[in-house]
Amino acid sequence: MGYSIGANFALILLEEFPDMIDEIILMAPDGLAVYKGFYYLMHRPTGRFFFRRATKSKWLTPSLLKNLKRVGFIDDSLYNIAYNEIDTEKKRQDVYYTLNIIKQLKPDTEKVARLINQYHIKCTLIFGRDDKLFPKSPAMPFIGELEDVIVHEVPLGHWLVVPALDEYLVNSQP
C-alpha cells in the first residue's frame, strides 16, 4: 500500500519484485504521472531556487500557502496538510530533503503496468475527487494500460486517512 508520495516507493518495489507482490493499493498516488507543480519545483532552476528559499524562510512558505488558498489553487484540506508539514524549521528542512530524494524516484509506469498485467497483481487505485495535488485525470493513461484495475474516486480531497474513506469502501463493496 502506498499513500501520496509513498506510492512512489510501492511502484518501485513492484518494479523490482513483481513476483513477490499479490496486490497493490495506491491512495492519492504520486508516481503515476508527472505533476507540473512538483516538476517545476524539483527540476527547473527557478523552481529549485524558489523551493530552496521558501523552505529556509520562516515567513515565505506560510505566506505562499495562504495566498494559494485565497485564490483557490489549494483548498482548506491541502492547506492544512501542507502547513502542518512546514510550520517549524525542522519540518521545512525535512520537506526540502525528502522531496529532493523523492525526485530521484521515477517509476517506469509503462513497465509497472506491464508487470501488473503479466503477474495478475490485484490493483486498486483510490483518488480524492477534490484532490488538487494528485488528481485522477493525469493518471488516466496509466489506468488505461491496466487490464484489471479497481478505481475509486471518493468525495474527498487529498487527505484520505479518514473514517469517511472506510465508510465509502465498505458501502461500495458488491
C-alpha positions as CSV (number, residue, x, y, z in Angstrom):
1,M,0.0,0.0,0.0
2,G,1.3,3.4,-0.9
3,Y,-0.3,6.8,0.0
4,S,0.6,10.1,-1.7
5,I,4.3,10.3,-2.2
6,G,4.7,6.9,-0.6
7,A,3.1,5.4,-3.8
8,N,6.4,6.1,-5.5
9,F,8.0,3.5,-3.1
10,A,5.3,1.0,-3.7
11,L,5.7,1.4,-7.5
12,I,9.5,1.0,-7.3
13,L,9.1,-2.2,-5.2
14,L,6.6,-3.6,-7.7
15,E,9.1,-2.8,-10.5
16,E,11.8,-4.7,-8.7
17,F,9.9,-7.6,-7.1
18,P,6.7,-8.2,-9.1
19,D,6.8,-12.0,-8.4
20,M,6.5,-11.2,-4.6
21,I,3.5,-8.9,-4.8
22,D,-0.1,-10.1,-4.9
23,E,-1.9,-6.8,-4.5
24,I,-1.1,-3.1,-4.7
25,I,-3.3,-0.4,-3.3
26,L,-2.4,3.2,-4.1
27,M,-4.2,6.1,-2.4
28,A,-3.9,9.7,-3.8
29,P,-0.9,8.3,-5.6
30,D,2.1,10.2,-6.8
31,G,4.3,8.5,-9.3
32,L,1.7,7.7,-11.9
33,A,2.1,10.9,-13.9
34,V,4.3,14.0,-14.0
35,Y,2.7,16.6,-11.8
36,K,3.6,20.1,-13.2
37,G,4.0,21.9,-9.9
38,F,6.4,19.3,-8.4
39,Y,8.3,19.0,-11.7
40,Y,8.8,22.8,-11.7
41,L,10.0,22.9,-8.1
42,M,12.3,20.0,-8.4
43,H,13.7,20.2,-11.9
44,R,13.6,23.8,-13.2
45,P,16.4,26.1,-12.0
46,T,14.0,28.9,-10.9
47,G,11.7,26.3,-9.2
48,R,14.6,24.8,-7.3
49,F,15.9,28.2,-6.3
50,F,12.4,29.3,-5.1
51,F,11.8,25.9,-3.3
52,R,15.2,26.2,-1.5
53,R,14.5,29.8,-0.5
54,A,10.9,29.0,0.6
55,T,11.9,26.0,2.8
56,K,14.6,28.1,4.6
57,S,12.3,31.0,5.3
58,K,10.0,31.3,8.3
59,W,7.5,33.5,6.6
60,L,7.7,32.8,2.8
61,T,6.2,29.3,2.7
62,P,3.3,30.1,5.1
63,S,2.6,33.3,3.2
64,L,2.7,31.5,-0.1
65,L,0.3,28.8,1.2
66,K,-2.2,31.4,2.5
67,N,-2.2,33.1,-0.9
68,L,-2.6,29.9,-2.9
69,K,-5.6,29.1,-0.7
70,R,-7.0,32.6,-1.0
71,V,-7.0,32.3,-4.9
72,G,-8.4,28.8,-4.8
73,F,-5.3,27.0,-6.1
74,I,-5.4,24.8,-3.0
75,D,-8.3,24.0,-0.7
76,D,-8.5,24.0,3.1
77,S,-7.6,20.4,3.3
78,L,-4.5,20.7,1.2
79,Y,-3.6,23.9,3.0
80,N,-3.8,22.2,6.4
81,I,-1.7,19.2,5.2
82,A,1.0,21.5,3.7
83,Y,1.0,23.9,6.7
84,N,1.5,21.1,9.2
85,E,4.5,19.9,7.1
86,I,6.2,23.3,7.2
87,D,5.3,25.0,10.5
88,T,8.7,24.5,12.1
89,E,12.2,25.0,10.7
90,K,12.9,21.3,11.2
91,K,9.8,20.3,9.2
92,R,10.7,22.7,6.4
93,Q,14.2,21.2,6.2
94,D,12.7,17.6,6.2
95,V,10.4,18.6,3.4
96,Y,13.3,20.1,1.4
97,Y,15.4,17.0,1.7
98,T,12.6,14.5,1.3
99,L,11.3,16.0,-1.9
100,N,14.9,16.2,-3.2
101,I,15.3,12.5,-2.6
102,I,11.8,11.6,-3.9
103,K,12.6,13.4,-7.2
104,Q,15.2,10.7,-7.8
105,L,12.5,8.0,-7.7
106,K,10.9,7.7,-11.2
107,P,8.9,4.6,-11.5
108,D,8.6,3.4,-15.1
109,T,4.8,3.4,-15.3
110,E,4.7,1.5,-18.6
111,K,6.8,-1.3,-17.1
112,V,4.8,-1.2,-13.9
113,A,1.5,-1.6,-15.9
114,R,3.0,-4.5,-17.9
115,L,4.1,-6.2,-14.7
116,I,0.7,-5.7,-13.1
117,N,-0.9,-7.3,-16.1
118,Q,1.7,-10.1,-16.5
119,Y,1.7,-11.2,-12.8
120,H,-2.1,-10.6,-12.4
121,I,-1.4,-8.3,-9.5
122,K,-4.7,-7.1,-7.9
123,C,-4.6,-3.3,-8.3
124,T,-6.7,-0.8,-6.5
125,L,-6.4,3.0,-7.0
126,I,-8.1,5.5,-4.8
127,F,-8.3,9.1,-5.7
128,G,-10.0,12.0,-3.9
129,R,-12.4,13.7,-6.3
130,D,-11.4,17.1,-4.9
131,D,-7.7,16.3,-4.7
132,K,-5.7,19.1,-6.3
133,L,-2.3,17.6,-5.5
134,F,-2.6,14.2,-7.2
135,P,-5.9,14.1,-9.1
136,K,-7.1,11.1,-11.1
137,S,-7.0,12.8,-14.6
138,P,-3.2,12.8,-15.1
139,A,-3.2,9.1,-14.1
140,M,-5.7,8.1,-16.8
141,P,-3.0,6.9,-19.3
142,F,-1.6,4.5,-16.7
143,I,-5.1,3.3,-15.7
144,G,-5.8,2.7,-19.4
145,E,-2.9,0.3,-19.7
146,L,-4.2,-2.0,-16.9
147,E,-6.3,-5.0,-17.8
148,D,-7.9,-5.4,-14.5
149,V,-8.0,-2.4,-12.1
150,I,-10.4,-1.1,-9.4
151,V,-10.6,2.6,-9.4
152,H,-12.4,4.6,-6.7
153,E,-12.9,8.3,-6.9
154,V,-14.1,9.3,-3.5
155,P,-15.8,12.5,-2.5
156,L,-12.8,13.7,-0.6
157,G,-9.6,15.8,-1.1
158,H,-6.0,14.7,-0.8
159,W,-6.4,13.7,2.9
160,L,-7.8,10.2,2.6
161,V,-6.9,8.8,6.0
162,V,-10.3,9.5,7.5
163,P,-13.3,7.3,8.6
164,A,-15.3,8.6,5.5
165,L,-13.0,6.6,3.2
166,D,-13.6,3.4,5.3
167,E,-17.3,4.0,5.1
168,Y,-17.2,4.6,1.3
169,L,-15.2,1.5,0.7
170,V,-17.4,-0.7,2.9
171,N,-20.5,0.6,1.2
172,S,-19.1,0.2,-2.3
173,Q,-18.5,-3.5,-2.0
174,P,-20.8,-5.6,-4.1
